[in-house]
């Protein structure tokens, strides 16, 4: 099973930017579809952005135009560039990997806090 480790979370003021990274173990990273989810206190986990193995991207309406997901297969890493952050973006952000052949896995999460 793939192991995922997120980094890059922190405290930022509204309007600021953060870049999250998710490093994956193993040598088959390029065939995984990758995604970022987030979960705010008292709310369900929701999909933020996804990127397929052939680099097709999808975004939640709430982050379109502000967030960008990308991947670097040579570094086994997926990124989430978050700009124009809002207090409502405050949540724990989780990295997710999925492959029909190899299964799925979650990272441990990284906290993002946006102050107003």
C-alpha positions, 0 to 999 in steps of 0.5 A: 500500500502506498504511504503518503506524507503531507507537508506545507500546512500552517497559519496564514492571513486571509489573501495569503498563499500556501503550497502543500506537498504530498510525498509518496513511497514506492516506484509506481507513483505515476499510475496513481490518481491523486487528490487533495481532500479537506475536513473542517471541524464539524464538517464532512471530508470534501474533495478539493482537487484531483489529478489523474495519472494522465494529468487531467485535473478537477477542482471543487467550485469553491477553490476554482481559480485560486488553487492549482494541483500538480504532480512531479512523477520524478519526485513522487510528489503531488502539490496543491498551490493555494492562493487568495486563501479565505478563512473558510479554507481552514481545515485539515488537508489530506492527500489521497492516492488511488489505483485500480491495480494497487489500491488506495491510501491516505496521508495523515493530514496537515493543518491549514489555518487562515486568519481573517 
